[in-house]
Amino acid sequence: MNTNLDINHFLDQDQKKDLLRLLTAGSVDDGKSTLIGRLLFDSKKIYEDQLSALERDSKRMGHAGEAIDYALLLDGLKAEREQGITIDVAYRYFSTSKRKFIIADTPGHEQYTRNMVTGASTANLAIILIDARKGVITQTKRHTFLVSLLGIKHVVVAVNKMDLMEYSESTFNTICADYKSFTTTLSIPDITFIPLSALKGENVVENSANMPWYHGKCLLEFLESVHVVSDRNFEDFRFPVQYVLRPSLDFRGFSGKIASGIVRKGDELMVLPSRKKSIVTEIITANGTTDYAFPPQAVTITLKDEIDISRGDMLVHPDNQPRFERQFEAMLVWMDEKKMDPNTQFFIKHSANTSRARIDGIKYRVDVNTLQQSDCKAFSLNEIGRVVITTNKPLFFDPYHKNHSTGAFILIDPITHNTAAVGMIIDKLNTNDIPSRITDPETRRMIDSGQSLIGRDELEKRYQQKGVTIWITGLHGSGKNVLAYNLERRLFDSGATVVLLEGSTVRAGLSRELDYSPADRAEHLRRVAHVCKMLNDQGIIVVASFISPTESIRQQISEIIGNERFHLILMRAGLDYCRTNKPELYLKVEKGELRHLPGVDEAYEMPESPQLTFDVTEKQADVEVLMAYLAGQNIFPLE
Amino acid sequence: MADQLNNYSINNLRELEAEAIYIIREVASEFEKPVMLYSIGKDSSVMVRLAEKAFYPGKVPFPLMHIDSKWKFQEMIEFREKYTKDNNWDLIVEHNIEGFEAGIGPFTHGSKVHTDVMKTQALLQALDKHRFDAAFGGARRDEEKSRAKERIFSFRDKFHQWDPKNQRPELWDIYNTRVHKGESIRVFPISNWTELDIWQYIRLEKIPIVPLYFAKKRPIVDIDGNLIMVDDDRMPAELVAKAQMRMVRFRTLGCYPLTGAIESEADTIEKIVEEMMTVTKSERTTRVIDFDQEGSMEQKKREGYF
């Protein structure tokens, strides 16, 4: 560099540069690392000592003979240096007099789709390398598909190793034509082709004399001049509230990054989800206040009215609102080594919101090599497909192609907390289009035979409990209902899914025509038992509170529900206790106004071996004892 | 306004600034007990300023923590005290008391043992002691090869270990902040900054930095090509005897016996940048610890050092 350099001038100029984030895709063989090394080297950003360390490395592990191996400059981690491949996204930085660049360098091997998707998520532009000797190959298609999936708007197709094809214009033209025909179905607005030789530095930083037929810009010149600012969405103002700033009682600011659109002082804004409106009083940036702000600025907005706003809310213009739904379709990329389990309730993180989400259905899987769609039940690592997702609470979103910031999300595994998948929202789902579960012959057979398509293990996983019946027996007045209602409340509060059944409500409807005679009582309890069975089949815990006076009736109930799901709880209490507790019915029987009250004019047979007994005359029945029993039996919570 | 290139675009530095502020706020929102690790170096100084901006006009909702190896340059400690006091920061200072009482130091035990005990172990002890679930660091990806692939949110297991094969994919600006009890995340808000960006920002924002970064005549001993400053009387006398006054400055700051100076006349930020643009050595080469073994920074990262 010129020693007469006016450093202040240099720094002032440097400040005026903008930032371009680019992705490079290609394999080691395509010369990708060499190309990046060239860009870095030729823009004079490789320091001398890195070069001298490199010479030492090259002697031991180099792949390029005597010449400097640029790839070694780039590969960071020891393990992969020894394997000779890059296995993760590496970020590189360089700067020219016109622009600053961040390169996301991603490997091209098939098993590393994950990494390429990662690198592409923040890139404005992608360089796709093609080896001129090989032309458009499967890998090229895969890279291009991923680039278009992630919505990168500018692609540079770098046709490398032109030196090995005698700088042939026709070779280059053939490759361009092949590539264009393949990309017609993909949405990439801007594609540029550049013939070059990374190894010889031709058309990389300087135009090549060996390819006079090429009149376009060399790679670096193109990167310096490509216009990317207008790629941002300045139309739809979206401001996810990231942090509520409240240093004192008289200041309340809402901090966040402007996801898209422009906001001005004095604008009327609407808060989602409350839909309350207010006026922007101030926009505070990192460097004082401003009259207007735009992406990707991080600002703090204050409003005229005191409205309750918290993290996860969104500020928008009232006439331009995002979608607000619990269900949507998305393209999903599976990022986890662990295969997708369709029953998992994932965490979904979307802008400043975290909720729970379920993958309701897979519409299809895309083969990244052929772009063919096929049926699929669950994704494995690096698989991509279209899914329907339902979230616990509604999200504010836009389709990804319109707005990356509000259209992207990640799914987090609830157990390992790994990022299991990433997604791009496609469009608002029309409810008529919600797919039923994928049908195949096996599914049909199950439906026809009345079998649920949801397995018991799936239900247990969803509800975190076993569907059983807690059947409470005892004399009238022994406190069955008090225990039953308390247990229901306690289970519900602990997160269980529970239904309570007791005599008076069932008799008011389902058993309305039945009386208290032994025959009708048996029919009444038979119906109750079948309801218990159906609910248990759905994975739901039933708390049933019925006198159920005889051993044979209880036996019949147990068989209907399933012996292993029937848990009998006895409220042992003397008649005196019960009569004192609930005197009305006992009095009526004594007066002859009522018949068939077990324990008085009908037999009440104490069960011989209930799973649990409460001696209520001595001590009030304790719900916690029952809870401990359920835990001990691994019914709820499920281990 | 120089920050804006035209009506609706900001320059590279303001873009990096916005990215860092967003990251810092995200941590403050999503973690229970974050801390900002403070090394007193220039990168730390930038990070601290970004945190101040992120919560302006409020106070930063987390403390700074300095792991004092007891061998830092004296000027660093003076600077730390003044800066944190002037700017109303909550400051935590921790060190490995056992190591200190055992007299561990670079002159007696070598750089490897010293760094492990007084820096790495001290940091891990402090993180455990305070049960921090997120710790900001000022590392940058362009500093060193092994950092080029570091995540912005870097996951650590409950032993604070970094496993390069077990890092979470990081897409867009959606950061997975979920950790189990005992696990933690190291967060690097200035990952995407280069050394030039740091200097440029210090210049624009007039961020105070430790004077050791600027050239001055200092007592220097040449130890195997490393220019080590005599900072206190713990340096062995036979070395002190060789000291000469030389015009030097430091490109990075750490423990004084492990941090080599470079000969320089650069006594302003502009001159430093000018020197940097023409300089022949990259940043970390003046840190003695990197030369212990190949891939050594990666090794230290696995063990829990940044």
Interface residues (C-beta under 8 A of the other chain):
Chain A: M1 T3 L5 I7 N8 F10 L11 D12 D14 Q15 K16 K17 D18 L19 Y47 E48 D49 Q50 L74 D75 G76 L77 K78 A79 D88 V89 A90 Y91 R92 Y93 S95 K100 I102 R114 N115 V117 T118 S121 T122 V229 R232 F234 Q242 Y243 L245 R246 P247 F251 G253 S255 G256 K257 I262 I284 A286 N287 F294 P296 Q297 A298 T300 R311 M335 F347 K349 H350 S351 A352 H404 S405 A408 F409 I410 I412 H417 N418 T419 V422
Chain B: A2 D3 L5 N6 Y8 S9 I10 N11 N12 L13 R14 E15 L16 E17 A18 E19 I21 Y22 R25 E26 A28 S29 L50 K53 A54 F55 Y56 P57 G58 K59 R141 D142 K145 S146 R147 A148 K149 P164 Q167 R168 P169 E170 L171 W172 D173 I174 N176 R178 V179 H180 S191 N192 T194 L196 Q200 R203 L204 E270 K271 V273 E274 M277 T278 V279 T280 K281 S282 T285 E294 G295 E298
